[in-house]
């Protein structure tokens, strides 16, 4: 433990610091709980999206053999990603990305010159890409929240296990020292008073003896 000044001013400073620490700790604890809750929601959402993607992947796999067939167009060209749209929201002091949508590169083909399954294949492939981007951005959310949670957890532990106990112990040490100093001062005062009283009595006794001799 670092040296602490054993003075009344230091006692006041330590007491004020303790008040501030105990006042701010609940805010940190609330933020920690909020982050944990949002992270759990994010994990559930990622799991939901991954399940949905698995189901859509199974549906698209039905076209896998057809996709290998040479046609006048390549369905894979239909999933060339152009833009991913997302917005940001402040959650517990953290800027979190949210998926808004995607835009694909221009892709056109003749409905009359292509096989009828092309439409379904394109829609299936695009839905997979969209889910992939949703999962990616939701994962970014979770990672940003987890980073903030780690920082907040460190601060909560610092307050709970180090700063507050240290301030309490410093206050105890200073109070014990000042109390001892006060008791010592009282004891010295009593000793001084006793000496004064003894000297006074001795003086009066001496004075009385002198008066008796002259009588």
C-alpha positions in Angstrom: 0.0 0.0 0.0 1.3 3.5 -0.9 2.3 5.8 2.0 -0.6 7.9 3.2 -0.2 11.2 5.0 -1.5 10.9 8.6 -3.2 14.3 8.7 -6.7 15.6 9.1 -6.5 17.1 5.6 -5.6 13.7 4.2 -8.4 12.1 6.1 -10.9 14.6 4.6 -9.4 13.9 1.1 -9.7 10.2 1.5 -13.3 10.4 2.8 -14.2 12.6 -0.2 -12.6 10.2 -2.6 -14.4 7.3 -1.0 -17.8 9.1 -1.4 -17.0 9.7 -5.1 -15.9 6.1 -5.7 -19.0 4.7 -4.0 -21.2 7.1 -5.9 -19.8 6.2 -9.3 -19.5 2.4 -8.8 -23.3 1.7 -9.2 -23.1 3.5 -12.6 -20.3 1.2 -13.7 -22.1 -1.9 -12.4 -25.3 -0.8 -14.3 -23.4 -0.3 -17.5 -21.7 -3.7 -17.1 -25.1 -5.4 -16.6 -26.5 -3.6 -19.6 -23.6 -4.6 -21.8 -23.9 -8.2 -20.7 -27.7 -8.2 -21.5 -27.1 -6.7 -25.0 -24.3 -9.1 -25.7 -26.5 -12.0 -24.9 -29.2 -10.7 -27.2 -26.6 -10.3 -29.9 -25.4 -13.9 -29.5 -29.0 -15.1 -29.8 -29.5 -13.1 -33.0 -26.3 -14.5 -34.5 -27.4 -18.0 -33.7 -30.8 -17.3 -35.3 -29.2 -15.9 -38.4 -26.8 -18.8 -38.7 -29.7 -21.3 -38.4 -31.6 -19.4 -41.0 -28.6 -19.4 -43.3 -28.2 -23.1 -42.8 -31.7 -23.7 -44.0 -31.4 -21.4 -47.0 -28.1 -23.1 -47.8 -29.9 -26.4 -48.0 -32.4 -24.9 -50.3 -29.8 -23.4 -52.6 -27.8 -26.7 -52.6 -30.8 -28.1 -54.5 -29.6 -26.0 -57.4 -25.9 -27.0 -57.1 -26.1 -29.5 -60.0 -28.0 -27.0 -62.1 -25.5 -24.3 -61.4 -22.8 -26.5 -62.9 -24.7 -26.6 -66.2 -23.4 -24.1 -68.8 -26.0 -21.5 -69.6 -26.1 -18.2 -71.4 -25.6 -16.5 -68.0 -23.6 -17.1 -64.8 -25.9 -16.9 -61.8 -22.8 -16.2 -59.6 -22.5 -12.8 -61.3 -25.9 -11.9 -59.7 -24.3 -11.8 -56.2 -21.5 -9.3 -56.9 -21.9 -7.0 -53.9 -21.9 -3.3 -54.5 -22.8 -1.7 -51.2 -23.6 -2.7 -47.6 -25.8 -0.3 -45.8 -25.6 0.1 -42.1 -26.4 2.6 -39.4 -24.8 3.2 -36.0 -26.5 3.5 -32.6 -25.0 4.4 -29.2 -25.5 1.5 -26.8 -24.1 2.0 -23.3 -21.6 4.5 -24.7 -20.5 2.4 -27.6 -21.2 3.1 -31.3 -22.7 -0.1 -32.6 -23.3 -1.0 -36.3 -26.7 -2.3 -37.4 -27.5 -3.9 -40.8 -29.7 -1.9 -43.0 -29.5 -3.7 -46.3 -27.3 -4.4 -49.3 -27.1 -3.5 -53.0 -25.8 -5.8 -55.7 -24.1 -4.8 -58.9 -26.4 -4.4 -61.8 -27.3 -7.8 -63.2 -29.9 -8.4 -66.0 -30.9 -11.3 -68.1 -33.7 -12.3 -70.4 -36.5 -14.3 -68.7 -37.3 -15.9 -72.1 -33.8 -17.0 -72.9 -32.9 -18.6 -69.6 -34.0 -21.6 -67.7 -36.9 -21.1 -65.2 -34.8 -22.2 -62.2 -32.4 -19.2 -62.7 -34.8 -16.8 -60.9 -35.0 -19.1 -57.8 -31.3 -19.7 -57.9 -30.5 -15.9 -58.0 -32.9 -15.2 -55.2 -31.5 -18.0 -53.1 -27.9 -16.9 -53.7 -28.7 -13.3 -52.9 -30.5 -14.2 -49.7 -27.4 -16.1 -48.6 -25.2 -13.1 -49.3 -27.6 -10.9 -47.4 -27.6 -13.2 -44.4 -23.8 -13.5 -44.5 -23.5 -9.7 -44.3 -26.1 -9.6 -41.5 -24.1 -12.1 -39.5 -20.9 -10.2 -40.2 -22.3 -6.9 -38.9 -24.0 -8.5 -35.9 -20.7 -10.2 -35.1 -19.1 -6.7 -35.2 -21.7 -5.6 -32.8 -20.9 -8.4 -30.4 -17.1 -7.8 -30.7 -17.5 -4.0 -30.0 -19.7 -4.7 -27.0 -17.4 -7.3 -25.6 -14.4 -5.0 -25.9 -16.4 -2.3 -23.9 -17.5 -5.0 -21.4 -13.9 -6.0 -20.8 -12.9 -2.3 -20.1 -15.9 -1.7 -17.8 -15.3 -5.0 -16.0 -11.7 -4.0 -15.3 -12.9 -0.7 -13.9 -15.6 -2.3 -11.7 -12.9 -4.7 -10.3 -10.6 -1.8 -9.8 -13.2 0.1 -7.8 -14.5 -3.0 -5.9 -11.2 -4.7 -5.1 -8.6 -1.9 -5.0 -9.7 1.7 -4.9 -12.6 1.5 -2.4 -10.9 -1.0 0.0 -7.7 1.1 -0.2 -9.6 4.3 0.7 -11.4 2.5 3.6 -8.1 1.2 4.9 -6.4 4.6 4.6 -9.3 6.2 6.5 -9.0 3.6 9.2 -5.2 4.1 9.5 -5.5 7.8 9.7 -8.3 7.7 12.2 -6.3 5.3 14.4 -3.2 7.5 14.2 -5.1 10.7 14.9 -7.0 8.9 17.8 -3.7 7.8 19.3 -2.3 11.3 18.9 -5.4 12.7 20.6 -5.1 10.2 23.5 -1.4 11.0 23.8 -2.2 14.7 23.9 -4.8 14.1 26.6 -2.4 12.0 28.6 0.4 14.6 28.3 -2.2 17.2 29.4 -3.1 15.1 32.4 0.5 14.5 33.3 1.2 18.3 33.0 -1.8 19.1 35.1 -0.7 16.6 37.8 2.7 18.1 37.9 1.3 21.6 38.1 -1.0 20.5 40.9 1.9 18.8 42.7 4.2 21.8 42.3 1.4 24.0 43.6 0.9 21.8 46.6 4.6 21.7 47.3 4.8 25.5 47.0 1.9 26.0 49.4 3.4 23.5 51.8 6.8 25.3 51.7 5.1 28.6 52.1 3.1 27.3 55.1 6.3 26.0 56.8 8.0 29.4 56.4 5.0 31.2 57.9 5.0 28.7 60.8 8.6 29.4 61.6 8.1 33.1 61.7 5.0 32.8 63.9 
